[in-house]
Amino acid sequence: MGVNNSKSCSDVARCLNQRRTDNFPTNQNARKNLAIACRALDYYGIGRNCMMSNYACAIAKRKDGKGSCVLLVPSGALWKDVTPESLVEIDFTQEERVWDCLRRQPSLAVTIMVAVIKVRREAMAMFHCVPVNASSLGATKNAKLENLNSSFNQLADDIAFHRSKSSDLTAVTTDWMRNCEKKHILWLASQGVSTVCESVAHAFDKLVAFEQAADIQVRAMSTGQSLTTMASPGLDQYFNPRKEQEENADAHLRAFRNLLPAKPQENRYSWGL
């Protein structure tokens, strides 16, 4: 399951302790960001009603401000029902409580979370779900995200694609973390998409952008005509693409703080894609 003995638990705790917590988000802010991002995904119709396929976590400071913890979306929760208070907090220094928390979580969710902590030291957040369009495109024989729209013309370069049987997902996820350190999106063909980034906003924004780009391509392919692709501009043609992407991601998530109602049960609308 990723964390199956005291040594594994100690290894994860040590990896967390090796990180500088100065720039870690506070527990309250991380909870708010992760909860609003989950509900925003429901707003877009991404991963809706796929309870057992939706995983998300964020690394943050503990409530007392001393040390770090991992915040997890409860197993089986719908995106639309996630609140800051409903998130599961895991402190890997408290071994007995870790077992109690993790035994309720899907094994893939725990594996991804542990890989994020142990392998991708810069990562602070992860999302995984099975978006309709990305999964449909992943089921095609020669699955590939094409550059069809200027809004997503750098996205294809940030994807690690892998077609695998479900029994291999654990190993695939860990290998991806190690071998594709500069990529933020793991596309498991028709079995889902994982985004691992330096912030909740960035991971959320990547997932939404990928599903929207896949939606454009699926619709274009449905016409039966050849696709007209755009040349990738290359990162060197931008002044500071990394900073720009982070600012856009922060603005994207910040907009939903004002857009979504205070209580999840009041969320009666949906865009869909």
Summary of the structure (lengths in Angstrom):
residues: 273
radius of gyration: 18.2
end to end distance: 33.8
largest distance: 58.3
contacts: 864
relative contact order: 0.16
helix: 51%
strand: 11%
